[in-house]
Amino acid sequence: MFFQIYGETAGWQLLGWLLVFTGLVLMNEVARRTKWGGIACFLILPAVLTVYFIAIYIGAAAGAEWALQNDTYVHMNSWFHYAKLYAATAGCIGFMVLKYNWGKLGKAHWFKAFPFVIVAINILIAVASDFESAIRAGSLAGGWWLSSEGVWLYGGWWNVLNGLAGLFNIVCMTGWWGIYSSKNKQDMLWPDMIWVYILAYDVWNFQYTYLNLPTHTWYCGLALLLAPTFAAALWNKGGWIQNRANTLALWCMFAQVFPLFQDASRFTTVTSVYGEGGIAAAMGSTMPVTANPTAQGLISVIAFAVNVFSFAYILKQAKVQKKNPWKEEIFVDTKDYQEAMARTR
């Protein structure tokens, strides 16, 4: 098994997953269906939280006990969590600018490249984190290192390979300028971002969380990845990237303020040993983490292969159609593309 789900807490862990998945799907609908829902979720709420975060760090710097013992300060203090939160939120705001055609920016043709740029930035943040884990492990063959949040991570060559998969994932985004607003103004659509990209992204990102967020993967590696894919597959055709940004930003806000939901509650679920040869983390970790280099390496190989094959398929399609896959849309003959475009008319 990938996750330690058994015993007395198994029911609570499954319930926790269902609550997170359902909550993300519903909150995405609130954020996308109304202008004020989006403003509340991605402008007002982040502004309030920013004041809260600054107050915590000012208090901690002054030695205030309430700040030093604050769950956010203790459990969610790495650069990665803050970078992801604000990068994802910036994406949500930019997507609203595009779908509502706000101001000169929302009407500018060059700004249609914003979704590609912000998604690439979010991917690069994760790639940098993967490379950091490989470096801090001290050896590509594998090694433990303790994060600033008190979690032991087992880094190695698998992090490097998954980081490279992330770089391929960036160039698998096609039709950068093919950004549209749905006719009901509920969604920013990227029709050329079909299942080819979504599959490559989900496999790569799951592996990122499996390697680098072993205490959070049950939620941010499964529930958070499946929620936007579920919505895009059933009713929001062409809106996967907006779904992904919305759910990612909302989850990051929740996790930043209530980290113990994942780290120290009946809902806590950590990654488990896959097969034989598991290596237990050194003493001193605040969470019981295990690692298996064979499983880590295998999944990284799969993530890399899926992204390389997706990239090769894109190049093949572009060659057949004699198109530049980044300047022009290349999946125009697919059902997914056509269903998404039908929502713009």
PyMOL commands that set and color helices and strands:
alter all, ss='L'
color gray80, all
select helices_A, chain A and resi 7-33+35-61+65-68+71-75+79-100+103-107+109-137+157-171+195-212+217-234+240-257+260-263+293-321+335-342
alter helices_A, ss='H'
color red, helices_A
select strands_A, chain A and resi 143-146+152-155+180-181+188-189+279-280+290-291
alter strands_A, ss='S'
color yellow, strands_A
deselect
rebuild
show_as cartoon
